Amino acid sequence: MFRPLYHHPQRYWHHLLHPLSQPHENPLGLPKKPPSGSPPPPPPQIPRRGGGGPIQKRRIPNVSKVIAVASGKGGVGKSTIAVNLAFALGLLPNPTVTTPRTPPSSTSTSTSTQTRLRVGILDLDIFGPSIPTLMGLLNSPEPDLTNSGAIRPLTNHSVPCMSMGFLLPRSVGHEDTPVVWRGLMVQKAVQQLLFDVDWTGGRGGPGLDVLVIDMPPGTGDVPLTLGQLVNVDGAVIVSTPQDVALSDVRKGIAMLKKVSVPITGTILNQSHFICPSCTVPHSLFGPPDAFRGTAAQLGLDILAELPLLSHVSVSADTGRPYVLYPTKGSDKNGGNEWRESMLNAARLVWQKVTSPQKGT
C-alpha cells in the first residue's frame, strides 16, 4: 500500500496487492527501535467502547501548539487555507525566542533577523491528501527515518510538512493510488502520523511553536481520533456561503465540541468576487448573511472573509502558497485583501491559542 520506507521490494508488493492485510497496530510499517538507553515510547491507544476509563489526551512530541483546520464539508478550500494559514503564522514574530531564525521564504527583500514562529504542517487527510501538491512536494523522495524509527518530515519554503501522500507507492500517476483501509487501520495510521514524526529537524532542535493540521472533511475516524488523543489548542472552521456547506459545518463544530476541542473561530472562503472590470464585489455563492448569522448563533468569532481569487488556486496547484508568493497584477482583483485578511486571521489565531482562555 505504501512506498517501502526502507526499501523492501517484497514488502512493497505485499502492501500493494494485499492492502487490508497490513497489521492494524503498525499500518505505516515503522520500525519500533528506541534510541540506545531510552525507554520505548508509549504505544498508541485505540479508542474502544466500554474499555474502562477515558483515554488520556497528550501533547504531540516537540510541538508547543496544535491548530486544526477543519470543515464538515469538502471542497470549501480548507487545505489551501490550512497551508496559507501556516505560512502566515510563520511570518509572525515569536516573543519567547531570542535566537535568530530564517523566516519562511517569500518575495520580501527584508534583511531583518527578527525571530519568527517555527511552524509545521501535518496532513491528516488519509484518503485524499492535498499537502504534497500545495507544498510543491508531489514528486519528492520518500521521507527518511530517524535512528529511533520516527519519520522525518519533508521541507519546502522553509516549513516542514508530513502527509500520507509522501508514503504512497511511486509510479507514473502515483497521485491516483487509493488508500483502501477500514476504520481501525485509519485510526492507527493517524496515531502514527501524530506521534511518530520527528519535528525537531533531525538535529535535536527545539521543535515547533505551532503545528497546523489539515483535517479531512466530515466527522469520521480521523477527527474523532485526533480529538480523543491529542490536546488540540484550537480549531479553525472553514466554510463557504452556501447553506449546504453551513449545514455540514454545524455538524463538524458539534463533533469537535463533543471531544472538547476549542473552536478558535471561522473563516468564510469564497465570500465574494471582485470583478476586474468594475472592481465591484459580487456574491457569487450567495450573501454572507447566513454565515454571519451561524457564527453569531454559535458564539464563534469570524477570523476572515476571503474573496474568491483565481490566483490563489493557480498558486496552490504550483505549490507556491499565495500568502508568500502573490501573483503580479492580482492586487486590484482582491489579492491584497486576501493576503491581509489571511495575515490578520493568523494574528487572531495565535492570540487566541496563547491566551489563558482558548476558543469556545
N, C-alpha and C positions, 0 to 999 in steps of 0.2 A: 504494500500500500504506500510505503514511503520510499524515497531515496535512502539507500543504506547510509546511516550516519558514519559508519566506519568501514565501508567498502566490503561488504559481504554479498557477492552476487547471488548466492543461493538464497540468502535471506530476502533479498530484493524481490526475486521471483515468487517466493512464498507469500510475501505481503501482497504482491500484485494479483496473484491467482487465487489466494485464499484470504481476502480482506477481513473476514469475520472470525478467522481462527487465531488472530493475534491475541496473546494473553491480555485479559482485561486489566491486570494490575500494572502493565507497562506498555501501553499501546504505541508509544514513541520509540520503544526499543532502547532506552537509555541504560548504559551500564551503571550499576549501583556500587561504585567503588569510592568510599570516602577518602579524604587525604590521609596520609600517614600520621597515625597518632590521634586522629579525630574520630569522635563517635559518629556513627551513621546518622543521617538526618531522619527525622520522624517520618514514617510512611504517610502518604496522603490518605485522607479519610473519605469514604463514600457515604453520603447521606443515606440513611436507611430508615424506613418506617418502623416505629416501635423498638428501636435499637437502644434503649436506655436514655440517658440524658442528652441534652442538646450538644451538638458539635461545637468545640471551641474555635472561634474565629482567630486568625493570626495574621501577622504582617507578611507581606511579600519580602523575601530576603533582599537587603541592600536597597530598599525603596522607602522613602520617607512618606510621601503622599500618593494616594491612588485615586484617580479620577476616571470614572466610567462614562463613556459617551454612548447613549442608548436611545432606542426608539422602538415602540411596539410595531411600527410599520416599516417595511422595506422600501427602498427606492426614494428615500427622502434626502439623500446626500449625507447620511450620517458618517460614513467613512471619510469622505472628503473633509467634512468639518472636524472630525477627530484629528486628522493629520495636521490641518492648518491650526487647530487649537493648540496642539502640541508645540508647533514651531512658534506660535505667538507666545506661549508660556516661556519658551526658550529664549525669547528676547527680553523677558522681564529681569530686572536686577534681583540678585539674591543678597539681602542684607545680612544674612548669617554667615556668609563665607567671604574670606578676605583674599584667598589665593586667586590670582587672575586666571581666567579660563576663556578659551576661544569660543565666541557665541556661534550659533548655527549660521552656516554660510548663507550669505544674502548678497544683494546687489549693492549694499551700503559700502561706502568707502571710509567709514569711520575707523579711526585708529584707537578708539577707546579700549582700555583693558578692564572696564568695569565687569565684575563677576556676574554671570548670568545663571539662571536656574538650569540645573542638569536635568534633562528631560529624556524619557524613553517612550516608545510606542509598542504596545502589545496587541496583536490582532487575535481576538478570540472567536472570530467567525470561522468555525471549523469547516463548514461545508461550502462557504463562498468567500474565501479570503481575498481582500482587495488591497491590503497594505503593500505587497510586493510591487504592484503596478503603481500605486500612488507614491511610493518612495523611490521609484526608479530602480528597483532591485529584482525585476521579474526574471532576468537571466543571470542572476547572481550564483556563485558557487554555494554548495551546501554549508550550513553552519558547522564550525568546529566544536569540539568538546573540550572542557577543562579536564585536568587530571582526576577530578572527583566525579566526572561524568555529567556535569552541567552543560547546557547549551550556551555557546557564546552568540549573542545577537549580532546581526549584520548592521552595518552603519552606512548611512548616506546623508549628505548635508550636515554632517557632524552630529547626527542624532541616531542612537542605536534603536533597532526595532527587531521584533520577533513575530513570526507568523507561521501558521500551518502551511502556507503556500511555499515556504522555503524547504519543506520536508517532503514534498510530493516528488514522484519519480521524474527525472529529467528525460525528456524526449521531445520530438517535434510536436508542437501543440500541447506541451505538458500542462498548460494552464487549463485544459479541458479535463484533466484527470479528476474523477469524482472521489470523494471520501464516502465510502459505503459502510457506515457504522451504526450500531444500535446505541441506545442511550447510555449504557454502562461504560462503553469504551469512550464515548464522548466526554463523560464526566471525568474519567481518568486522564484523558489527553489534556483536558482543560487544567486539571490539577498539576500535571507535569509542566505545562506552559507557565503556570502561575509560580510554581515553587522550584523548578529545576532549570531556570535561566539565570546566567551569571551577568548581573547588571553592573559589575564593578569595572568593566573594561578589560578584564583579564589580568590586571596588574594590582589587584588588591586595593583598588581605588575606593573613594567614599561612596560609590553607588549613586543613585538618582535622588534628586529632590522631588520629582513627581513622575509617575508613570501614567500615561494616558492609555486607557484600554478601549479599543474599538469593539463594541459588542455586536452580536448578530441580532437581526430583528426577532420579534416575538418574545414569548415568556416561557421558553423551554428549558432544557437541561443546562445550557451554558449560563444564562443569567442567574438561575437558581443556584448552581454550584458556586459561582462567584459570590453571591450574596450570603451563602451559608458558611463559606470557608474563609473569606478574606475581610479584613477591616477596610472597607471602602470609605474614603473620606468624603466623596461627593459624586453625584451622578448628574450629567448634563443631558437633558432630554431634547431631542431634535424632532421637529415636525415641519410639515408644510401646511398651507392654509386650508386644504380640503377637509371636509367633515369626516371622510372615511379615514384619513390619516389621524385626525384628532381623536377619533373613537379608539383606535388601537393605541395611541399614546396614553390615553387614560388607563387602559389595561396594563400597559408597561409600568406606569407610575405606581399603580396599586400593587403590582407584584413586588417592585423594589421596596416599597414601604413595608410589605409583609416580612421581608427579610432584613429589615432595619438598615437599609441603605439610604443615607440622607440625600435629598434632591437639592442640588445646588441651584438649579434654575433651568430655564428652557431657552432654546434658540429656534426662531422661525426662519426656515430656509425657503428660498424662492418666494420671498414675501411680495416682491413687486419687480417689474421690468422697466428699466429706463430706456425709452426709445432714443436711439442715436440721432434721429432727425429732429424730434421736437423736444427732447430732454424732459418729457413728462412721465412720471411714474404710472405704470399700468398694472393693475392687479389681475394678472392672467389667470390665476387659480382661485380667485375669489378674494374678497377683502379680508384683512387680518382681524376683523372684529371677533369672529368665533374663537380664534386662537387666544386673543387677549382676554376674552371672557372666560375661557377654560383655565388660563393661568391664574386669573383673579379668583375664580371659584375654588381652585385647589390651593390657593395661597402661595403660588410659585412666582419667583422673580423672572422677568423677561431679560435675558442677558444680551440678546441681539436680534434684530430683524434684518436678515441678509437679502440683498437684491438678487434676482436671477441674472447670472452673468455667464455668457458662453466661454469667456476666457478662463474662468475657474475650472470648467470641465476640460478644456484643452490642456491646461497646466496639469491637471490631475492625470490625464492619460499619458502625459510625457514624463511623469514622475518628478515634477518641479512644483512644490507647494506654492500656491498663488500668493500667500501672505509674505513669502520671501522673494518670489520672482514675478512681480507684476508685469503684465503684458503691456508693451508700449502702445500708447494711444487708447487704453481702456478706461482711463480715469473718468472721462466725460460720460461713459456709459454705466457708471456706478462702481467702477473699480476702486476708486479711493474710498467711497462709502463702505464697500465690502471689507477692505483691509482695516480701516479704522474701527469698524464695528467688531471685527474679529479680535483685534488687539484689545479693545475695551472689554470684550467678553472674557478674554484671558485674565485681564487685571481683576475683574469681578470674581471670577472663579478662584483665583489664588487668594484673594482677600477672604473669601468665604471658607475655604478649606483650611486656612491658617488661623481663623478666628476661633474663640472659645466655643461659640455655638455654630455648628456647621449644618447648613441646609435645613430642610423641613423634616 
